[in-house]
Amino acid sequence: MAEKLLNWFIKDELAEEVLGDLDEKFYSTLKQHSALKAKRNYWFQVIHYLRPFAFKFFKRNSLNNNTMIKHNFKVSYRQMLKNKGYSFINIFGLAMGIVVAMLIGLWVQDELNYNKYHKNYDQIVQVLRAEDNGEGGISVSNSLTTGMGTLIRESFPDQIESLFMVRSRTQAPVIGNGELKFRQIGVFLQPEGPEALSLEMIYGTTQGLKEKRSILLSESLSAKLFGKENPVGQNVQLNSSIDLLVGGVYKDLPKNSKFSNATFFSRLSLLLGETPEAFNVWNNYNIDVYIKLANNVDQNHLSALIAEKVRSHYDDWANESGQTLFLHPMKDWHLRSEWKDGKQVLSSEMKFVRLYGVIGVFVLLLACINFMNLSTARSEKRAKEVGIRKTLGSMRKQLISQFYIESLLYTLAAFLISLLLLKALLPWFNETAGKAIIAPWNIAEFWLLGVAFILFTTLVAGSYPAAYLSSFKPLKALKGGLKFGKSASIPRKVLVVFQFTISIALIIGTITVNNQIQAAKDRPIGYSPKGMITLAPASPNFRNQKELLKKEILNTGMAEAVGFSDYSVTSTFGWNHGFSWEGMDPNYDKSFNTITISNGYADAVDMEFIAGRDFDPNLETDKNSIIINESALKEMNLDNPIGAVVRYNPGWREAKNYTIIGVVKDMIKGSPFQQTDQSVMFLDQEQDYMSYMFIRLNPNVSASQSLPAIEKVYKEILPEAPFDYHFADDDYNRKFEAELRIGSLASFFTLLAILISCLGLFGLSAFVAEQRTKEIGIRKVLGASVINLWKLLSKDFALLVIISCFVAIPVSYNVLQGWLDGYEVKTQLYWWVFAIAGLSALLVTIITVSFQALKAAISNPVKSLRSE
């Protein structure tokens, strides 16, 4: 019976704690009692012996928990100091994972909070229009007419608190105060706009646009023009010709606002005129319409009412295209602002929010996986420690607590380091991501999230080691009876495969993003931006003086050609319908991008003619001629375009016939990732449409010499306008900003993921080399070469990377193919991209593992065999 009692105690976990304190004398006595089964007082003797130990056990477990926690922290701290290399790998691996999660978390929060700066965020909507695009699909646009806006305002006074119209085309005039002149991006809107947008005023009020000629300045623009003084009541000049009264100064809008670029707000009537007729135009789509809804208005119901009301005022073209209006709430302007065949789809920004969110989670998981891998890998080394602790009375829950505290210490240290990394990396991250994110040191929610983050990471990173290590049986652990065969290493191998699957997928993604950017850059753009500068002279005298300006600039010998146009080369504004030609499909009703240019424009931008010629200033007939691009030629389906007659009847001016005299290569004006649009170029006749000037610099003269000479002539003729030029190639390169940001951030995240994975591999390979120390020594004694030993220690890790390739490649292919399908012009998923990613991961793995493998292989076998 005594043996049964003893066995029962050994199986019971609480009894292990008691028996851990029994001395050898009591143990032998208990064994002797097992032979004296006939003695009836046996049970009383057993109880007599167990009583003091039971009392001691319960007393020990009733000690102050604070003392135990303090003890656990002290032990964990000593473990960290004792294993410096292991601690470094874990702490910095976790720190990198946490800082990536922090950066991405701040970025995602910034994206999700877009436009929430405006207090009326839930009430503001934009009116959009949908119509047949002429190809069997439906296109959605934000441009409306002033007549639509006026009709909506007058028709629904009970459901609309306020309505304001904004000029669709971005305006960048010169705002001046005496000699101080700056070209600034501004918004021209109706007076109700600033209050509806809830601008935060520093001076004045949101009613500051009540005067017919008034302006609200941003804080930064006010500082440029007036310094620190209050400018309300003072005048500024618009394009050196119109005096505007400063009605107020507002705080700069945050970058995550639709109107973030606006350095001033002024009245729309400055562009359209003050007459009622200017706000009742129905054939010029150049206005954005915004509505602040009254409280408790059903947006969908109002949307249907507006569509029905405006439909009764459509002209023939709008009716034929099936045009309809609907409301788009402010909360969807950023992340749900793209449309496909008239239906709302996720915008590229929303896709990036999801993509970067997943990357952040995965990179953090990589860091946690490293911790779990290294902790479980060292379990054999700590098995005896666990056995001794259990023998000395530690309960399993105490051991679990110990390992969680150890994990907590690592996580706390990593969190503190990640804060330093966040402070160092945030400026670079803002510049790369095009953000203005501020480190949230004074936001309580950040620290609450930080605490939750630490606890979550502690649980994730410490759960497996705590459960695994604390489960060891003390007798087996002390006798060396624990078996660490192939099955024990399977979880680690699975986690390594997971790590490198993520790393390889990120490498493939980074290369593909760069290939996509390069594919767009390699497209022929139809003109030569190199060596060309663009200006938009903000002077009332520009149109009258432009021919003189052109002549004098050419006379300097610093320019090869000078031309003018109503739009910049990279602009996609100026769409009109009403074109017809012989043989045209009667159902065809597509719009064309229309541009008005001057003589010399083609030479200034270096357009490439594939048929016909340029406008000739000596031919009077060229005033009735046009030049089309390749896309327009395809749309018209003309076999012999030169000499073909095209009738143009836009509806807002008299219809007229034009003769095609030239065909040029498509000029990429919009996104380089989209197909080019059909364009028609007219010759300027009235001298009233020219707003932009293009100068082709003399290639034989350095820009440092030619630009000052041109500026001197410019200031002599237009002294009131600043010489603020732009290089055309810089303007074109800005079209790649979004993709370049993706590429830079993807490269950064990929580098960190690889680095974190390498840290984990380094630690694991060190453990494997240490675990097989005696085996390596014996093999060396028996004649194994360094190369053979290196292969022995490296092949397992190489195999895991190869398995990762087979997992990562199909997943990456599907994800990237979906991403590329969002572009009209796109690269291919070349086989060599996947090969490079796999070989790179394999190479990095071999280099990382080789350090430890070679170190073990060249070590003295005598020391290896005496390692105990």
N, C-alpha and C positions, 0 to 999 in steps of 0.2 A: 504493500500500500504506500509505503514511503517513496518508492521509486515512481509510482503513478503521480503522487503529489509533486515530486520533484520535476517530473516531465511536464506536468500541468503548469507549474510555475515557469518553466523555461519557455513554453509556448506562449504564455501570456506576456504581453508587452510590459505591463506594470510590474510583474514579477521579475522581469529582467532588470528593472531598476533596483529592486530589492536585492536580488542575488548578486548584482554588481558590487554590493558592499559586504557580502559575506566573506569572511576570511577562510583560509584553507582548513583551519582547525574545525570550524563549524561544518564545512562541507564534508570533511572526513567523518565527523561524528554522525552527520545525517546518513551517510552511507552505512555506518555500522548499525544504525537503528533499522535500516532496511532488512538486515538479517535477523532482527529480533522481532519477527512478526507476532510471536506468541504473547509478547508483553502487552497487557491491556492498557497500561498508562502511556503507550507510545504517542498517542495524539496530544496528550497534555504536554509531553516533553517537546514535541515539535512546536506547539504554540508557545511554550516557554522560550524557546530559542528565537522564534520569529518575531515575538512582540517588540523587543527593543529596535529591531531593524525596520519594522513597519512604522514604529513611532518616528524613527529617524527619517524615513522616506517621506512621510506626510509633512514632517516639519520642514524638510528641505524644499518640498514643492510649494510650501506656503510662504517662502521668502518673498521679499519685496520684488515685484516685477521690474521696477526701475533698476534695481541692482543687476538683474539678469540681462536687461536690455543694454545697460552700460557695459556689462561684461562682454556681451556679443559684439558690440561696437568695437571694443578694444581688441578682441580677437580678430575681427574682420580687418581692422586697421593694420594689425601686425601681419596678417596674411598678405595684404597689399604691399607692404614694405618688403616682406620676405621674397615675393615673386615680382620683382620690378619689371622685368620684361613682359611677363604676362599682364601685369597691371597696365603698363603703357599701351599695349595692343588693345586691351578692352576699353580703357578710358578714352583714348583718342579715336578708336573705331566708333564708339557710342557718340562721342562729341560730334564727329563729322555727320553721323546719321541724324542727330538731333538738330544740328544747325541747318542741314538741308530741309528737314521737316519744318523748322521755324521759318526759313526764307519762303518756302513754298506756301506755308500756312498764311504768312503775311500777304503774299501775292494773291492767293485765292480770296482772302478776306477783302482785299482792295478791289478785286474784280466783282465780287458779290455785292459790295457796297456802292457800286457805280451809281451815280446820280442821287444817292441818298443824302447828299449834302443839302439838296433842295427840300425844304420843309413840306412842300406840297407834292412830294414824291408820289403819293398814292392817288392824287387827283389830276395830275397832268397827263394828257394824252396828245399824240400827234396824229393828224389826219393824213392817211396814205391813200394812194389810188392804185387800183389794179385794172389791167386792160390786156387785150389780146396783143401778143408781141409780133404778130404777122407770120409766125412759124408754127401755129397750132398750140402754142403754150401761152401762159399768162405771166406778165412781168409786173413787178410792184415798184412804185416810185414814190418819193416824198415830195416831188415838185408839183405844186398846184397853181392856180391862178388867183389873183386878188379878188376876182368876182366871186369865187367859191368861198373864200374866207369871209367876205362881207355878207354874203347870203346866209351862211351858217350862223354868224353872230346875230343877225337880225331875226332869224327864224326860231331860235330856241333860247329865249332870254331866261326862262325858268330853270333850264337844265345846265346852262353854261354860266359859270360865275364870271369868267373873263376869257377873251380870245385875243391872241396876238399873232401877227404875221411877221415872218423873218425872211430876209433875202437869202435864197438858197445858195447862191454863189458866194464863196468865201471872199471877203473884202479885206484888202491890206493897204489902206491909204496911208499917207504921211500925216501925222499929228504933230503940230509944232507950237512952240511958245517962244516967239522971237527967233533967236538964232538956233535954238534947240529944236531939231526936227528928227523924228523917228518914224520909220515905217512900221506899222503895228496892225496886227490882225484884230478886227473888230466885228461886232454884230450890229446890223441895222434892223431894228424891229419897231413895233408900235409901243406907245408909252405904257401900256398895261403889262408889258413883258417883265421888267425888273421886279415888280411886286409879286407877280405870279411865280417867278423863279426864286423868290425869297433871298435876294442878294443881301449879304451882311454888310451894312453900311458903316463906314468909319466917319465920314462927313456927309451931311445932307441926308436925304431920304430916297426911297425907291420911287417917289413921285417926281424925281429930278428931271424927267424928260417931258414935262408938260409944256415947256417952252418950245416953239416951233424949231428953233435952232439951238439945241442943247445936247449935252453929252455927259455920260457917267464914266469916270476914269477908274481903272483898277489901281490898287495901292502901289504896285510897282511902276506903272506908267506915271502916276501922279508924282512919285519920288523923282523920276527922271526929269519931269518938266518943271516941278515947283519945289523940289526938295522936301523938307519936313513941314512946310506951311500948309494951311488949309486953303485949297484952291477954289472952293465953292464961291461962285459969283464972278470969277475971272474968266477970261476968254482964251481959247486955243484956236489954232487955224487947221482946217481940214484941207489937205492938198494945197496949202498956201493960197487958198482962194476964198474959203468960207469961214467966217468967224462963228465959233460955237461957244455957248455959255456952259461952264462946268456946273452941273446940277448936283453932283455928289461924287464921293469916292467910296468904292466898295472893296472888301478884302478879296485878294486874288482867289479865284476859284481853284479848287483842288484838281489834280490831274484826272481823277476818276469822275469827272463831270463832262457831259456832252459839250458844254460851253467853256471848257478849261482854257482854250487858246484865246479867248476873248479878253483883250486888254482894255477894251472900252465898249460901251453900248451907246448907240445913237439912234436917231429917229429914221424909220424907213422912208418917210416922206422926203428926206434929203436926196434919195436916189430916184424915187418915183414921182415926186411932186406932191403938192398939197391939194390938188383938185379932187373932187369926188370921183371923177372919171378914172383917175389913176388907180383907184381901188375898186374898180368895177370892170376890169379887163378879163376876158374869158378865153383868149387865144394865145396867151403868153405864160407858159408854165415856168415861173421863176421864183415861186414863193413857197416857203414852208409854213404850215398852219399848226399852231399849238393851242390847246384848249385846257383851261382849268375848270374841271367839272364842279358843279354844285354838290353839296352833300347828298349822299344816298341816291345818286343817279345810277341807273342800270346802264353800264357802258355798252353792252351788246344791243340793247333796245335803242339807245341814242344813235349808235352806229348805223342801224337799219334805217332810222328816220332821216339821218343826214344823207345817206346814199339815195333814198327815194326823193328827197327834196331837191338835191342838186341835179339829179338825173333829168328833171323836167326843164333844165336850163342848158342842156348840152347842145353843142353844134353837131353837124352831120358826122364829122370825123370822130368825135367822142362817142356818139351813138353806135357808129359802125364798129368801133374797136371794143364795144361792150364795157366801157369804162364804168367803174364803181368805186365808191369811197368807203373807207372803214377806219376805225380808231385803233391806235397802237399805244398801249400804256407805257409810261416812262420806265417801269420796272423791266420791260422787255427791250428797251432801246439798245442795250449793249450786248447781252448774252443771247438774245433771241431776235436778232435784227436782220436775219437773212431769210430769203424766200426762194422757193423752188416751185415753179409752175403755180404760183399764187398761194402756196401753202407755206406756213411758217416752219422753218427747220432750224436746227441748232447752228448758231454762228460759229465761226472758227475760234472766236474767243472762248465760247463755252466748251468747245472741244479741248482747248488748251487747259482750261480749268480742270477738266476731268483728267487729262493726260498728266499734267504736272502733279495733281493730287495723288494719282496712282504712283507716279515716280517717287514722290515724297514718302509715301507709305512703304514702298518697296525698299528704298534706300535705308529707311529706319529699320525695317525688318532685317536687312543685311547686317546692320550693326548688332541687332539683338541675336541674330543667328550666330555671329562670331562669338558672342559671349556664351551662348548655350553650347556651341561646339567645343570651345576651349575648356569650359567648365566640366562637361561630361567626359572629355578626353582625359582630363586630369583626375578622373574619378578613381582610377586604380591607385594613383599616388596618394589619394586622400582616403582610400578605403580603410587602411589601418587606423587613421585618425578617427574616422567615424566609429570603428569598432571600439577603440579605447574610450571615446566619449560616451558611447552607450554603456560600456562596462562600468564606467565611473558614475553612471546614473542619469545620463541625459535621455530624456524622452524624445520620441520622434518629432513631436511638435516643436520641441526646443531646437532640434537640429534644423527643421524646416525654417524656423524663425531665424536661426543663425545664417542660413544661406540666403534668405530674403534680405536680411540686414546687409550682408556682404554685397548682394546685388544692388541694394539701395545706395551703399557708399560709392560703388562704381558709377552708378547713374547720377548721383549728386555731383561727384567730381566731374563727370562728363558734361553735366548740365552747366556747371560754372564755366568750364572751358568753352562750351558752345556759346555762352553769352559773350565771351571775349571775341570769339570768331564772328558772331553776328555783328558786333560793333565794327569789326574790321572789314567784313565783307559787304555790309549793307550799302555803302556808297557805290561800290562796283556793281552790285546787284541792281540798284536803282538805275544806274546809267545803262546797263545792259538790257534791262527789262523795260526801259522807258517809263519808269515809275518815280514817284516821290514819296515812298514809304518812309515813315519816321519810326525809329526804334521805340517801342511802346513801354519804356521804362516806368512811366508814371500812370499806366493804365492798370487798374486793379484786376480787370478780367484777364490780362496777359499773365499775371503771376498766379491767378487761380488756375488758369489753363496749364501754366508751367508745373504747378503742384500736381494737377491731375495727370499731366504728361509724365512726370517723374514716377508717380505711383503706377501708371499703366505700363511704362517701360520696365519698371522694377518687376512687376508681375510677369510680364511677357518674357523678359530676359532671365528671370530667376526661377520661374516655375518648374521647368524641366530639371535643372540641376538640383533644386530643393527636393523634389519628389523622388528623383533617381538616387541621389547620394544617401538620403536619409532612410532609404528602404533596405540598406545592407544589414544583414544579420551579424551581430558582433562576433560570435564564435567563428563563423566562416571568414570574416574579414581579418581577424587576428591570426587565424591559422593559414591564411593565404588561400582559402578555398574558393574565392570568387573567380569566376571564369569570365574572361574578356575575349571571347572569340570573335568570329566574323559577325555574328548577330549583334554584338554590342556596338560595333562600328557602323551598322546600317543607318541608324538615325543621323549620324554625323555625315555620312556620305550623301544621304538624301538632301540634307541642308546645304552641303557644298554644291550639289547639282543645282539646287534652287538659286543659290547665290550667283553662280556663273551663268545661269539661264538669263537672269536679269541683266547682268553685265554685258553679255553677248548681244542681247536684244537692244540695249542702249547703244552699243557700238554700231550695230546695223542701222539704227534710227538716225544717229548722228551723221554717218556717212551719207545716208539717203537724203537727209535735209540739205547737206552741202551740195550734193549732186543736183537737187532740185533748184537750188539757187543758181548754180553754175549753168544749168540747162537754160534758164531764163536769160542769164547774162550773155550767153553765147548766141542768142537769137539776133538776126540782123534787125536793126531798129529803124532802118529807112532814112536815117539822117546821121550826122556826125556831131555828137555833143562835145567832143574834145576840141578845145580851142575856141569855143563859142561862149559868149556871155549874154545874159538876159537882163533887161531892165524894164521897169514899169514906171516911167517918169510921172511923178505926182505933181503935175503942173498944168494949170489951165491953158498955158501957152504951147503945150507940147504939140497938139495937132496942127497948129498953124506954123510951128517952127521945125517940124520933123524933117522936112526936105532939106532945109538949111543945115540942120544938125547932121543929117546923113552926108551931105556934101563936104562939110568941114571935117568930119571924122575921117572920111576917105582921103581927104587932102593931106592929112598928117602922115599917111603911108603906114600907119599902125594897124590898119584894118583892111581886110580883103573885100568884105562885103557888108552891107547894112540893110536890114529889112524890118518890116513892121507887120503886126497882126493884131486881131481883136482878142486872141487868146494866147496863152503861153504854149510852148511846144508840147509840154506834158499834160495839158488840160484836156478834159473830155467834155467840156461844156459846149453848147451850141447845137442842140438837136432840133431838127425840123422835118416835117413831113410835107407832102404835096409834090413830089417828084414823079414825072412820067416820061416815057420815051416809046419810040416805035417798037412794037413787039412785046411790050410789057404785059404780064399776066394781069387781067382786069381785077383780080382779087388781091393783088400785091399792094400793101399799104405800110411799108416799113419806113421808119425815119432814117435820115442821114445826118451824120455829123458835119455841120457846115462851118467853114472857116473863111474869114475875109483876110486877104493878104495883100501886100504891096509888091511892086516891082523890086527885085533884089532879095525877096524873102527866100526863094529857093536856093540862091547862092549862099545866103547867110547861114541857113540851117543845113546846107549841103544835101538837098533832097536828091534821090536817085530816080531818074526818068527811065522807064522801060519802053515807052512809046511817046511820040510827039515831042513837044517842046514846052518851054516856060513862057510866061507872059512876056510880051515885047512892048516896051514903053513907046515904041515908034509906030505901033499898029493901033489905030483907033478901034478897029473891030474887036480887039481883045477885051474891050469892056463888056462885050456880050459873050465871053468865052469862060469856060471852066476847066479845071484840072481835077481829075478823080484819082483815087488810089486803087490798088489791086483788089481790095475787098469790095469796093463799089463796082468795079468791072465785073466781078463774079456775080454780084447781085443783079446787075443789069443784063448779064449774059449776052454781051455784045461781041460779035466776031471781029468787027472792024470799028473800034471805038472812036478813032480819030475822025473828026468831022460829023459824028453823030449828034443829033439835036436832042436836048433834054429840056422839057418844060418844067418850070418851077412855079408853083402856085401855093405859097405857104398860108394864104388866108388873111394875113395881116398886111400884105402889100400887093401891088398889082402883079398878075401873072406875067411871066416873061420867058422867052426861049433862049437857051444858051447852047453854044457849040463846044464840044469836047476838043481841046487842043493838045492835051497831054495826059499821060497816065504815069503815076509814080509808085514806087514801092511803098508798101504799108509802113506807116510811121507808128511805132509803139508809143501811144500817148497816155493810155491808162495803165492798168496793171500789166507788167511784163509776163504775168502768169495766165493772162487771158488772151483770147484771139483778138486781133485788131478789128476796129469798127470800119464800116463803110463811110468814106469821107468825100466831100465835095468842096473844092476851094474856089472862091470868087475873087476877082480883082477889085480892090478898093477903088471906088469912084468918087464918093462923096467926102472923103477925108475925115469922116466923123467916127469911124469905128475902131481906129487904131489905138490900142492901149499898151501894147508891148513892143519893145525894140530889141532886135537881135543883131549882135556884132560878131562877125567872124574875124578873129585876131590874125594878124600877119604871122605865119608860122616861122618866119625867119628872124623875128624880133622877140626877145624874151618878154613874158608878161609883166615883169617888174619894170620894164621900160615902156611898153605900149600902154598899159593901163593909166599911168599918171598923165601921159600925153592926151589920151582920150578924155580923161576926167577934166583936164584943163579946158578943152573945147566945150565939153558938156556944161561946165559951170559958167562959161562965158555966155552961152545961149540960154540956158535955163538956170540962172543963179538961185532961184527959189526952191529948186528940187534937189534933194540929196542924190549923190551918185552911188546908189546902193544896188550894185550889180550882183548877179549870181552866175557861177559857172554852170553851164547846162549839164555837164557830166555829174556834178554834185546833185543837181535836182533829180537826175535820172537814177542815181544810186540810192536816193532816199526811198525809191519805190521798193527797195529790197529790205527796208528796215525791219518789218515784222518777221520775215523769214530769217534774217540775220540774227535777230534776237532769239528766235527758236533755236537756231544752230549754236549760238554761243552758250545759251543755258543748257541745251542738251549736252554739249561738250563738257561743260562744267559738272553736270550731274553724272555723266558717264565716267569722267575722271575720278570723281569721288567714289562712285560705286566700285570701280576697279581697285582703287586704293584700299577701300574697306575690305573687299574680297581678298586682296593680297595680304592684308594684315592678318586676316583669319587663316589663310593658307600658311603664312609664316609661322604662326603659333602652332597650328596643327602639325606641320612638318617637323617642328622642333620637338613636339611631344612624341611623334612617331620615331624620330631618331633616338630620343632618349629611351623610349620604351624598348627599342631593339638594340640597345647598346651592347649587351653581351653577344647577341646573335652576330652583330657586325664584327665584334672582336674575334669570335670563333671563325667566321668566314675569312677574315684577313689572315688569320694564322694558317688556315687551310689553303691559302693561295689566291683568294678572290682579289681581283684588281679594283682600282678606284672606280673605273667606268662601270664595272659590273655592279658594284655597290650603289653607285649613283642611279643606275637603271632600276635596281631593286626598290629603292626608296621613292623614285619619281613616277614609276609607271602607274601606280594606283591613282594618283592625283590627275595624271594626264588622261586616264580613262574616264574619270568623272567629268572632266572638261569636254571630252568628246561626246559623252552622253548629253551634256548641257547643250551642245550645238544642235543635236537632233531634236531637242525640245524647243530651243529658242528660235530656230530658223523658220519653221512653219507658222509659229505664233506671230513672229515679226512680219513675215510676208503678208499675212492677212490684215494685220493692223495697218501697216504702211500702205498697202494697196488701197485700203479704204481712205486713208489720208490723201493719197495722191489723186484719187478720183474726184476730190474737191477742186482740182485745178484743171483748167482747159489745156494749158500747156504744161506738160509734166515730163519728168525723167522716167526711166525704166528701172525696174528692180533687177539690176544685173547680178549674175551669178557670182562675180568676183567680189561683190560687196559682202555677201555671206561668207565667202571663203576668207576674205581679209579679217572679218570679225572673229571667225572661229580660230584662225591661225594666230591672231593677235592674243586672244584669250589663252591659247595653248602656250604661246611663247612667254607671256607674262607668268603663267603658272610654273613653267619649267624654270624660269629665272628665279622666281620666288622660292620654289622648293629646293632648287639646286644649292642654294646657299647653305641650308641646313644639311642636305644630303652629302655634299662634298666635305663639309665640316666634320660630319660623323665618319665619312669614308677615309679621311686622311688622319684621323686621330690614332694615337698609340693603342694597339690592341691590348697591351698589358694593362693600361689604365681602364680600358673598356671592360676587361674581365674582372677587374678589382673594383668595379663601380659600386658594389654594395659596401 
